[in-house]
């Protein structure tokens, strides 16, 4: 079982599209493997960030789970409900699992042990994860076009970024709507 888990991680890091097209990688344990990858990804991000600022490691693991769910929801809604191809028939669980697998390159953030390494490693792994999401989206949704897969992932990212920035700005009381008085 552990060998299967490591195989999934290595295939994801290699951006191997067969990871997402082989149904044996989406068995009973796959959702747990994807969840473990996401939790470890969050912890790796916190470890990397701790080289500059103090970050709560447990909170980072929880945030990674929430992020995983949000990414999967947007990819599912945009790719399966709004803009599907004719052969796009996939369950939410499979999309959720594929999104988790695609985050395996984030585990390399554990190597960002000095402040000088943090920014380049986080930057590199984020693009690597983005590439993994594009590949997983194309394979899992049975899309014919790389461009469509890229568009689904980019649109999901832009929505998540907008919502994240809006949330942070509302907490800081700096949204333009906050300055309107009645």
N, C-alpha and C positions, 0 to 999 in steps of 0.2 A: 504494500500500500504506500509506504514511504517512497519507494522507487517510482511509483506512478506519479506521486506528487512532484518529485524532483524532475521527472520527465516533462511534466506540464510546465514547470518553471523554465526549464532550459529551452523548450520549444517556443515559449512565449518570448523569452529574451532573444532568441535567434530570429524572431518574427516569422516563424514557420507556419504557413497558412494551413498545413495539414492538421495542426492542433485543433482548428475550429471546424474542419470538415469531417473529421473522424468521430463518429458517434460514440465510440468507446470512451472518449474523453468527457462525455456528458452523462455518465452513469450516476448512480445513487450518491457517491461520495463527492461528485464534482462541485456541488454547491458549497460543500464544506471546505474543499480545497480552495475555491475562489474566495471564500470568506477569510480563510487563514492568510491568503496572499494579501488581501486588502488590509487586514489588521496589521500584518507585518510591514506593509507599505506605509501605513500611517505611522507606525513606530519608527521605521527607518527615516521618515521625514522629520519626525520630532528629534531623533538622535542627531541628524544633520543640522537642524535648526539650533540645537543646543550648543553648537560650536560658537554661536553668536549671541543668541538670546535664550533665556530659560523657557522651555516649553513643557507642558504637562504631557507625559508620554501616554498615560491612560486615556486622556482626552483626545489625543491624536488618533489613537486606535478607534475610538468611538466615532470621531469625525470621519475617518476613512470609511466606516460602514455606511454612514449617512450619505457620504459622497458617492459611494458605490451604487446605492439605491437610486439616487437622483440621476446619475449618469445613465443607468439602465432604463429608468423611466423615460427619459427624454429620447434616448436612442430607439426604444421600443415604440413610443408614440409617433415620433417623426418617421422612422424607417418602416414600421409595420402598419400603422394606422393611417398616416397622412400621405406618404409617398412610397407605397410598396411596389415592387416589381410583380409580375404575374405569378412567379413561383415563390414569392415570399409568404411562407407559412411557418411561423416559429412561435414557440411559447415564450412568455416573459422570463421563465426560469432559465431557458437557454441563453437569452440575451444577458440576463443578470450574471450567469456563470461566465460567459465570454468576456464581459466587461471586467470581471474579477481577474480572469486569466491575463487579460491585456495589460493589467497593472503590475505584472511581475518585474518588469525592468526597474520599477521603483524600489525594489529590494536592494539595488546597487547603491542606494543612498546611505546605507550603513557604512560605506567607504568614505563618506565625507566627514573625516575625523578632525580636520583642521578648518579654520575659517577660510583659508585660501582655496580649499577644495570644495567648499559648500556650494557656492554659486554655480561653478561650472558643472558639477555633478547633478545638482537639482535641475539646471537648465537642460542638460543632455538627457537625463532620464525622463523629463516631462515631454520632450519631443519624441523620445523613444516610446513612451506610453501612448502618445497621440498616434504614432504610426501603428502601434499594436491595436489601438481602437479602430483605426481605419480598416486594417486587415481583418480583424474579428467581425466587424460590422458587415463587410462585403461577404465573408464566408458564411456567417450564421444566417444572414438575411437572404442569401442566394442572389445577391445583386450581380448584374452583368458589368456594371461600370465602376471603376475605381473612383471616378469623379463624383458619382452619386454617393458612394460610401464616405468620401471626404466631406461632401456637403452635409450629410446627416451628422457626422461627428462635429464638424465646424459649427453648424447651427446649434447643436446641443451645447457645445462649449460656450458659444456667445450668450445663449440664454442663461446658462449657469453663471457665467461671469457677470452678466447684468444683474441677476438676482443677488449674487454675493456682494457686489459693490453697493447695490441699493440697501441691502441689509446692514452692511458695515456703516454706510453713511447715515442711515436712520438711527443707528445706535450712537453715532457721534453727533447727532442733531445737526447735520450739515446739508440735508436734502433741501433743495430750493423750496419745497412745499412747507418745510418746517418754519420758514421765515414769514409766512403769511399769517397775519393776525386778523381776527374777525371782530 
